[in-house]
Amino acid sequence: MAGRAFSMKPKDVPKVDTPFRRIATQIPVPESIPVLEKLRTYEPVSMSGQPLVVWDRAEGFQIHDKWGNIWLDWSSGVLVTNCGHGRDEVREAISSQVDHGLLHSYCFANEPRALLAEKLVSVSPDPLDKVFILTTGSEATENAVKLARTHGIKTGGRSKIGIVTFENAFHGRTLGAQQAGGIPALKEWIVNLDPAFYQVPFPDGFRCEDRSFSLFEKSLAEQGADPDSVAGVMTETYQGGGASFAPPEYIQALAEWCKRHGALLIMDEVQAGFGRTGKMFGFEHYGIVPDLVCCGKGISSSLPVSAVIGRSEIMNQYGPGEMTSTHTGNPVCAMAALANIKLIEKEGLAENARKMGQVLHKGLGEIAEKHSDIIGACHGLGLVAGLHMVKPGGKDPDGDLAFRIIERSVEKGLLFFAPVGFGGATVKIAPPLTITEEAVWDGVHALSEAIEEVRP
């Protein structure tokens, strides 16, 4: 499905002035158009899909432009700034390392990398005791697939290479990550798909009403997949496109199935990790410990860092120099991540996400009930949520409506990223974990107004 672009024609909008939002100009701001035009001239069209807010600075859970406008951020910069934007502790960690004089070391040892690896193991449950530090979520999920297949071949021969993932899943934009993803349109460019990648329905309770684990086994059988040929099963802790969780008993059954058939269970925590769902790792809600965990986004609240965390038996399959990355454990990024994780622990931000999540979902529930004809489902946990917009009276996704809701919300000073999920019809909600109850209700009020004003 072709993406939508927000209009660059400035529009008169009502002035907004609350403790958390301020809109004092046309939107987009006329003076910001040269910046937007320059980006559209020199960047690919694919980079032009977000609301036309030219960020100047960001603090806590607010975004500022140069022209006096302030947005309440319900995007976290696509679920990155878990500890809040521009935290002094993170900035100090970055600047101190820059001033110290070491900006890069490749795989040569540096102390910040050692400290971050140690910290990541310390916050992970046993027996996860090894960490491979990388740069992006895609790099982490690709590496997890590599490790799972390597383990499969070692334990079951060259036929044990199957990778099972879920329909509507998103694991990144590189070749392996998109083959693992469950969105067919994103794979059209690949053409020669790996036949040992299998997708099964995700039991979200809305798009897939059957939430029994028997559907997993039935779906694999229908595709001719021998369970003993599966090297790994990878799932997002919650599906990012809709903030949709599986039932705990389903994931527990999946963990048992993986153990029974010698497959690795991989949890993609790129969005869910580091407090977002009300626990340090989202998979803790399921009462299981996976074999491999893919991390990113909220790991640093700032700079590009990702990681794969796993058991020694799995992580040590490659010898010295055989599994590396140019920017692994970059010292500046490592210090940012270390400061972020310490803040999440010190300030109890996972617990705040749990508490503020209860407030958020109460407000969203009221909105969903009021507009039940166009909101097919409201999913999420902690400080992540998704409103699944549908055409009145059914389940057909309404991406145009989701787009209009986000556009109007931005005009009111409530910032979202563009619609995501099935049919591009989910309004995704993900504020920084530092948000307060008063700010949550302010955002709920703005969103409610936006839906009222643009709904059919």
N, C-alpha and C positions, 0 to 999 in steps of 0.2 A: 504494500500500500504506500503510495506516494505521501511524503510528509507534508505538513502544512507550514506555511511561513506567516508570521505576524506582519501586519501592514506597517510600513515605515511612514505612513502619512500621520502627522500629529493630530490628535483628537482632543477636543475640549472635554474634560471630565470633571465631575463635582470635586471640590476641594475636600480633603480628608485631614483630620487632625485629632488623633487619639494618643494616649501615652506610648503607643508602639508603632503607629503608622502615620505618615504624613505625605500627602500628595498636594503639591502647590503649583504644578505646571501642567501643560498638555502632556499626554502620553502617546507615543514616546516623546521625550523632551526634544523640542526642535534643535537645540544646541548639540544634542547627541547624534544627530543624523550623519554628520561627516565621519564620525567614528564607525558607525554602522555601515555606511557606504564603503569606507575603506576596507572593512572586513569582507564585505560581499564582493569587492573587487579582487582581493588577493587570496581569499580562502575559498575552498570548495563550497558548493551550495549546501552540502550536508551539514555545514557548521552554522546554518542560518535558521535553525528550527526552534530556538528558544525565545521566550518573551523578551521584548526589546528594552531591557534595563541595562544601562551601561554602568557596571559596578565601579565605584571609586574606592570605597573602603567598606569593611564589614566588621562589626563588633557584636559579640555575644550571639543573639538571635535576630539581629537587624542588619539590613543592607542599606548603604547610603550611596547616592550619586553625587555629582558635583553641583547640583542645582537645587539642593534643599529637600529633596524627596527621601523618604525613609520607608523601607518595606519591612514588614514582619516576615521573617524567612521561614517558610514551610517547605524548603527544599534541602537545606543543609548542603547546598552545592552538590546535589545528587548524592545525598547520604554520606558525606565526607566529614563535615564539621561536628562530630559528636560532642566534643567538649566545648563547642562554641567557636565562633569566628574570632580570629586574631587574639587569642588568649595570650596574656603577657608571658605566662610560663613557657608556652610553645615558642613565642617569638624570641624570648631570651635564650632558650635552648639552641635555636637556629643561629642567632647572631653570635652567641658565645663560640659555637663551633666554627663559624665563618671567621671570626676574629682570631681564633686559635691557629688557623692557617691550613687545615687539612680539609679539602673539598672533595677528594676522590681518591680511592686506593685500589679499585678493581677488586680482585680476590686476595690481594695482600691484606694481612690482618690489620684491623684498626679497633681501638677500644670501644667506640660507640656501637659498632656491629656486635661485639661480644656482649655488651650490656643489654642491647635490645633482644638478642637471641635468648639470653638468660631470662629476661623479663617475660618474654612470650611463653617460654616453657613454664615459668612460675605461675602464670595465670591460667594455664591449660590443665585439664584434668589428667590424671594418670590413665594410661601409660604413654601419653603424648609427650615425648621427651627430646625431639629434634625439630629444628626450624631451618627452613631454606628461605632467606629473605630476598624478595624480588621487587618489581616496580609497579606492576598493574594487576588488576584482577584477572584479566585474560591470561597473563603469564602464569599466574598461580593455577588456574584451572587446567591450562595446557600441561603444566608440569605434573599435576595430579593424575591426569589421564596417562601420561608417560610412565609414571611410577606404578600405576595400577596394571597397565599392560606388561610392563617389565616383570612385575611380581607374578602375573598370570602365566607368562611364558616359562618362568623359572619353576613354578609349582605344578603346571598342568600341560606344558608343551605349547607349541606354536599355534594351536587352535584355541587356546584360552586367552582371547583378546577382546571379547565382547565388552562394550561399554553401554550401560543402560542409563538413560536419562529420561526426562519427562516432557510431555507436550506442553507448549507455551513457556518453557523454561528459557532463561537467558544466562549464558555463562561467559559472554565476551564477544569480541568482534574479530578475532583472528581465526585462522582456518580450523584448527581443532576445536576451539571454543564454540564456533558457530555450528560445526557438525554435531557437537554435543547439545547445542541449544535445540529447543523444540518449536521454533518458529520457521515454517517452511520457506516463507518469502525471503528470509535472510540467508538462505542456502542456495538460492538459484544461481548465483555466480560460481559456485563450486563445481557444479555439473557432475563430476565423478565422485559421488558420495561414497564414503567408506561403508561397505555393507555390514560391518560388525558394530555399527552404532545403532542402537534401538531406542525408540521413544515409546513410552507408555503413558496413559492418562494420569494427570495429577489430581488427587482426590480433594479438590478445593470445596466441594459441596455446592457449587454454583454452576460452573461450566461442566463439571463432572460430578453428578449427584451420587454416584456409587463410590462410597468411601471405604469399601471393604478391601482387604489385602488380596483377596482372591482375584480381583480385577487385574492386579499386577501380574500374577502368574498366568492368568488367562491371556492377557495381552501379549506376553512373551511367547506363549505357545502358538498363538495365531500368527506370529511373525517367524515361526520356525527356529526360535532361539533355544538352544540347549542350555539349561541353567548352569551346567558344569563347564560351559565354554565362556561364561561371563567372568571377566577380570575385575570389573568394578561397576558400582552403581553410584551415580552422582546426582544429588539433588540440592537445589537451593534450600536453605533452612525454611524460608518462606519464599514463594515465587515473587520475584521482584516486580513483575508486571502488574500484579494485583494485590500485593501484600497478603497473599493467601497461604495459610498454614495447613498441613496435613494433620489428621488426628494423631495424637501421641501413640495410640495402639497400632496404627498403621506403620509408623516409623520404627517402632519396637519390633514389629513383625518383619519389617524389611531388614533390620539389623540381624535378626536371627536367620533369615533367609541367606544373607550374605555370608554369615559364619558357616552355615550348613554347606554352602556351595563353594567355599574358598574364594569369595569375591570381596574386594575391599569396598567399604562404605565411605563415600566421600561427601562431606557436607560443605557446600559452597556458602561460606559465611561472609562473602565480600560485602553484602549489604547488612547482614544481621549481626555481625560481630561488634564487640566493644560497647555493650550496653544498650544498643538500639531497642531491643525487645523487652528490656527490663531485667535481663541477666547479662553477664559478661559475654557469653556466647549463646546465640539463639537456640542451638541444639540442646541446651540444658533443659528446655521446656519438654523435650521428648523423653528424658530419662535414659539417654544412651550416650556412649562415647564412640565417635566414628574412628575409622582408621586414619583418615586424612582430613584436614581442615584447610580450606582455602580462605585467606583473609585479604582485605584491602580496604579501600575507602576510609572508614572510621578508625583505622589503625593509627593514623597520624593527625587527623583533623586538619591536614594542611598539605604537605608535600607528597610526591608519588612514592608510596611504599606498599608492598603486598608481601604475603608470606604463605608458605605451605607448612603446616605443623603436622607431625605424624610420629609414629613409633620408629625406633631405631632400625628395627628389622626391615621396614619399608624404605626409610629415608637413606639408609646406607647401602643401597643396591649398586650405586655407581661409585667407582674408585676415584682417587685424587685427580682433579682436573676434568672429570668426565661429566659433571653436572654443575655448571656455573652460569653466571650472568654478568655482563659487563658492569652494571650498576648495582650489583648485589650489596646490600648493606651500606649504601652511600652514607658517609659519616654525618652529613648534615641532615639527611632524611631520617637516619636512625635516631638522632637526638630529638628530632621533632616527635617521632613516634613514641619514644621513651617518655618524654614529658607529657604527651597526651594520655598515655595509659596510666601514668602516675596520677594525673588529674582526675581521670575517671574513677580511680580507686579512692583517692583522698576525699573527693567531694560526693561520693556515693551517687554518681550519675546514672548508673544502671537502676538503682532504686528510685531515683527521681523520674527516670523514664517509665518505670512501672506505675508510680503514683500519678504523674501527669498523663500517662496513657489512659488511666481510668477516667480522668476528666475529659480528655480528648474524645474517647470512644463514647462517652455519655452524650457529648454534644453532637458528634457525628451520627449517633443512633437516632437522636431526635430529628436531625435533618433527613436521614434516610427514611424514617417513618412518615414524615410529612410529605416526602416526594417519592413514595414507594413505586409510583408508576414509571419513573425515569431512573431510579437508582435500584439496579437489580440486586446489588449486594454491597455490604460495607465490611471489608475484611481488615485484619491487622491485629497487632498486639504491641503494647508498649507505645513508643513514639514512632510507629509506622502504621499507615492506614491507606486503604484504597477504596474510593467510591467508584463502583462499576456502573457507568452510565449506559442506559439502554433506551431503545425506542419505546414509546409508551405501550404498556401492556404486554411486553414480551422480553426476550433475552437478546435480541439483536443489538450488538454494540452500537452506540451512538457517539462516534468519534468527533463529529462536528459539535455536538452539545458539550462534550468535555472540553474541547478547544475554546468554545465561547465562555464557559465557566472560568477557565484559567485566565483568559484575556480580561474578563471583567474583574476578576479578583485582583489582578495586577494593577488595574486602574484604580482599585480601592486600597492599594498598599499592602496586599497580601501576596507574597511571591511563591509561585510554584514553578517547577520545570514543566515542559510540554507534556501532554497526555501520553501515557504508556499503556502497555498491556494489550490484551486481545482487542483487535480492531482499533487500537490507539484510543481507547475509550475510558481509561481509568484515570481519575484525578488522584494523584499520589501525594500523600501527606507525610512529611518527614522533617519536623523541626529539630534544631539542635537540642541535645539532652539537658541543656541548662534552662530551658524555657520554664516560665512560671505559670501558675494557675491563671492569674489575671491575663497574661498574654495568650494563653490557650483560648480562653473565652472570647477575647478580642478577635482572634482569628476565626473562631467558629461563627461569630456574629457577621464578620465580613464575608465569609464563604456562604453563609445562609442568604445574605442579601444578594450576592452575585448569582446564586442559583435562581432565586425568585425573579430576578430581572431578566434573565436570558432563557429560561426554560420555555418550552412550547406551551 
